[in-house]
Amino acid sequence: MAKRRRRRNREREEAEQPDYVKYLVLLFGVAAIIVAVVVGTERESGPAREVELHEHDHPPAAPVSMEVRQIASHFVCACGSCGELELATCSCGTAVEERHLIQTELNRGTSTETILQVIHDRYGGLKPEFAGVVQHKG
């Protein structure tokens, strides 16, 4: 009989132990998930930093072909707020628009001379050293 009691006591202890272990495993599991979420969020967002933006700042434009760069190198940007950066390298919206027009005209088969004239007539900004390349209206 004594053996039976000990066995029953042992069985009760073993039966009770899994509940305790279940709660412990659950607690550690929840803690691990919270840590993973916090660490993952910090990695995705990176450190916070202040960035000073200017009205003419825009995300980098799509790559520009060599032909577009060559034609754009005749002009400065016409937006008036980026310090007359070269049209071939400026990243403001006006510069992107002008280069897009150059690419569109090239795709149509328009000659370089005609494109230079179109850009000059629409936007201005021709560099002084290229003044003889286009006809001045007026």
C-alpha positions as CSV (number, residue, x, y, z in Angstrom):
1,M,0.0,0.0,0.0
2,A,2.8,2.4,0.8
3,K,4.2,1.8,-2.7
4,R,0.8,2.7,-4.2
5,R,0.6,5.9,-2.3
6,R,4.1,7.0,-3.3
7,R,3.3,6.1,-6.9
8,R,0.0,8.1,-6.8
9,N,1.8,11.0,-5.2
10,R,4.5,10.9,-7.8
11,E,1.8,10.7,-10.6
12,R,0.0,13.7,-9.0
13,E,3.3,15.7,-8.9
14,E,4.0,14.8,-12.6
15,A,0.4,15.7,-13.5
16,E,0.8,19.1,-11.8
17,Q,4.2,19.8,-13.2
18,P,3.2,20.1,-16.9
19,D,0.7,22.9,-16.1
20,Y,3.5,24.8,-14.4
21,V,5.8,24.1,-17.3
22,K,3.1,25.1,-19.8
23,Y,2.7,28.5,-18.2
24,L,6.4,29.0,-18.0
25,V,6.9,28.1,-21.7
26,L,3.9,30.4,-22.6
27,L,5.5,33.3,-20.6
28,F,8.9,32.9,-22.3
29,G,7.3,32.5,-25.7
30,V,5.3,35.7,-25.4
31,A,8.5,37.5,-24.1
32,A,10.4,36.2,-27.1
33,I,7.8,37.4,-29.6
34,I,7.8,40.9,-28.0
35,V,11.6,41.1,-28.2
36,A,11.5,40.0,-31.8
37,V,8.9,42.6,-32.8
38,V,10.7,45.4,-31.0
39,V,14.1,44.5,-32.5
40,G,12.6,44.0,-36.0
41,T,10.9,47.3,-35.9
42,E,14.1,49.1,-34.9
43,R,16.0,47.5,-37.8
44,E,13.4,48.4,-40.4
45,S,13.1,52.0,-39.4
46,G,16.7,52.7,-38.6
47,P,17.8,55.5,-36.4
48,A,15.8,58.7,-36.5
49,R,17.5,61.6,-38.1
50,E,16.6,65.1,-39.1
51,V,16.9,66.0,-42.7
52,E,16.7,69.5,-44.0
53,L,14.7,69.6,-47.2
54,H,14.6,72.5,-49.7
55,E,11.7,73.2,-52.0
56,H,13.7,72.1,-55.0
57,D,14.8,68.8,-53.5
58,H,13.3,65.7,-55.1
59,P,14.1,62.0,-55.0
60,P,16.7,61.0,-57.5
61,A,15.5,60.9,-61.1
62,A,15.6,57.9,-63.4
63,P,18.9,57.3,-65.1
64,V,19.6,59.7,-67.9
65,S,21.0,58.6,-71.3
66,M,24.3,60.0,-72.6
67,E,22.5,61.7,-75.4
68,V,20.1,63.5,-73.0
69,R,23.1,64.5,-70.8
70,Q,25.0,65.9,-73.8
71,I,22.1,68.1,-74.9
72,A,21.2,69.0,-71.3
73,S,24.8,70.1,-70.7
74,H,24.1,73.2,-72.9
75,F,21.6,74.5,-70.3
76,V,21.3,75.5,-66.6
77,C,18.2,74.5,-64.7
78,A,15.3,76.9,-65.3
79,C,13.5,76.5,-62.0
80,G,15.2,79.5,-60.4
81,S,15.6,78.0,-57.0
82,C,18.5,75.6,-57.3
83,G,21.2,78.1,-58.0
84,E,21.4,77.5,-61.7
85,L,22.8,74.0,-61.5
86,E,23.6,72.3,-64.8
87,L,20.5,70.8,-66.3
88,A,22.3,67.5,-66.8
89,T,22.9,67.0,-63.1
90,C,20.2,69.0,-61.3
91,S,17.6,66.8,-59.5
92,C,14.7,69.3,-59.1
93,G,11.3,68.6,-60.7
94,T,11.9,71.2,-63.5
95,A,15.2,69.6,-64.5
96,V,13.5,66.2,-64.6
97,E,10.7,67.7,-66.8
98,E,13.2,69.3,-69.1
99,R,15.3,66.1,-69.5
100,H,12.1,64.2,-70.1
101,L,11.2,66.5,-72.9
102,I,14.7,66.1,-74.4
103,Q,14.3,62.3,-74.3
104,T,10.8,62.5,-75.8
105,E,12.2,64.6,-78.7
106,L,15.1,62.2,-79.2
107,N,12.6,59.3,-79.3
108,R,10.7,61.1,-82.0
109,G,13.9,61.4,-84.1
110,T,14.2,65.2,-83.6
111,S,17.6,66.6,-84.5
112,T,19.9,67.9,-81.7
113,E,19.8,71.4,-83.1
114,T,16.0,71.4,-83.0
115,I,15.9,70.0,-79.5
116,L,18.3,72.8,-78.3
117,Q,15.9,75.4,-79.9
118,V,12.8,73.8,-78.3
119,I,14.3,73.7,-74.8
120,H,15.7,77.3,-75.2
121,D,12.3,78.6,-76.4
122,R,10.3,76.8,-73.7
123,Y,12.6,77.1,-70.6
124,G,15.5,79.4,-71.5
125,G,18.7,78.7,-69.4
126,L,21.1,78.4,-72.4
127,K,24.7,78.7,-71.2
128,P,26.4,81.8,-72.6
129,E,29.1,79.7,-74.4
130,F,26.4,78.1,-76.5
131,A,24.6,81.3,-77.5
132,G,25.4,80.8,-81.2
133,V,23.7,77.4,-81.4
134,V,20.1,78.7,-81.2
135,Q,18.2,81.5,-82.8
136,H,17.1,84.2,-80.4
137,K,13.6,85.4,-80.8
138,G,12.9,89.0,-80.3
